[in-house]
Amino acid sequence: MFRILIALLTLTPAICSASSMKMIGVKGNIKDVTKVVTVKMFDNYYEPSVIKVKEGETVRFIIKNVGELVHEYNIATKEMHLKHQPEMVKMVENEILLADRIDKNKMMEMAKTDHAMAHKHSNSVLLEPNGTGEIIWKFNTSSKLEIACNVPGHYEAGMVAKIIKH
């Protein structure tokens, strides 16, 4: 009985996280990509600031951090961004996220006991200045989504892009 309880407690966060992720879409497959969008992350804004997608469309985002600070490109609902922000604050408090770099060794070490510190999400990429990343995302829901940087202070400064479904 004790093993079942431990298994349930271990799996519940993953199940809850997976269900909330499905609410915003799913990780896409490269062979299903119908659109490629190159995004530049400047210090506290994205270019383009509006991205148009069709429901069911699979988009490949090529993301470049051309700013001088660490930035995040995260596809989610506003509520999900607000829920994620305390994790990002914790990364700053633990000196994983610094203004212009990510301490990847400390990130890996802390992730052993707190999986949120790994920052491995299929809907998000965290980049140092001059870094490049990629997200392939299938927009298969009607949820109202936005792109945001949840590094402390950046969302509040307006580092948000709109996703418009047409």
N, C-alpha and C positions, 0 to 999 in steps of 0.2 A: 504494500500500500504506500509506504514511504517513497519508493522509487517512482511510482505513478505520480504522486504529488510533485516530486522534484521535476519530473519530465514535463508536467503541465506548466509549472512555474517557469521552466526554461523556455518552452515553446510559445507560451502565450504572447510575449512581446513580439516575436517574429510573425506570428499569425496576425496579430493586430496591425503590425506595420505593413504586412503584405496586403491586407484588405484595404488599408487606407491608400496604398500605392495604386491598387487597381482602380481606385476612385478617380485617379488623375490620368490613367493610361498605363501602358506597359512598355518595357524595354523592347525596342524594335530590332528587326533583323536586317542586316545590311542589304540582303537581296530584295527586300520589300521597299527600299527607299525610293520615294517618288519626288523628293525635293531635298536640296542641299542649301543650308543657310549658314553663311559665315558671319560670325558675331565678334565684334571687338568690345572688350571690356576696358573702358577708360576708368579713371578714378571717379567713381560714383555715378556712372551712367553706362548704358549699353548702346551700341550702334549695330543694328537698327533698334529703335525703341518700341517698335510695333512689329509683331510677326503674325502673318496671316496663315492659318492652316485650315484644312478641311477635316471634318470628323472622319476618322478611319485612316487618315494619311500617316505615313511613316516618314519622318523627317530626320535627316542627318545634320546635326549642328556641329560646325567646326568653330571652336571657341578660342579666341586669342586674347590674352591679357596684355594690353598695350599700356596699362597704367603703371604707376610706381608702387602700388600697394597690392597685397594679396586680395583676390576677389573670388567670389563663388558665382556659379551659374546654376540656378536651381529652378526646376520646373515644378510648380506645386500650386495649391490654392493659397489664398492669403492666410487662412487659418493654419495650414500646415507650416507656412513660413514662420508664423508667430510661435508655433510649438517647437520649431527647430532652433530658434534663436538662443534659448538658454544653453543648448549643447555647444553652440558656437562661442558663447561667453565662457563656458567651461574650458574650451580649447585655448582661449586667450589667457584665462587665469592660470592654466597649467603650462603656459609658454610653449604651446604647440604652434599656435598661430601668432606670428610676430607681424609687425607692420608690413615688412617686405619679403618675408620668407616663411616657410613651413618647416618646423623641426620634425622631419619624417621619422627619425629614430625614436624620438619621444612619443610620437603619434602611434607607432607600432607597439611600443612598450605599454602605453596606457590602454590601447585597444584590447590587450590581453585580458584586462579586468573590466573594461567598460567599452563595449562594442561600438557605442555611438562615437567614440573618439577616433575610430578608423576612418570615418567620413567616406564610406564606400556605399554609394547609392547610385542606382542606374539612372536616376533623374537629375543628377547633380555632379558638378566637377568643381574642384577647388584648385586655383592656379596662382602660382607665384608670378611676379612681373616677368614678362617675356615668355611665359608658359603657354602651351597650346594643349587643348583637350578636345574630346569628342563625346557627344551623346547621340544615340540613335533612339528616337522615341516615337511610339505609335500613339496618336491622339484618338483613342477609341471610346472616349466618354464625352458627355456634354458638360462636364464640370467647368466652372469658370476658373481659368488658370492664369498665372502670371509667372514671369521670370524674375528672380530676385537674388540679390547678394545679401546673405545673412551674417556676414562678418559684422561684429558689433558696430553700430552707428551707420552702416552703409544703407540698410533698408530705410532707416529714418531719414537719411540724407536724400532719399529718392532714387536709389539704385534699383529700379523696378522697370521691367519692360512688359508691355501688354501682349497677350496672345488673343487674337481675334479669330474666331471660327466663322468661316463663310461657306 
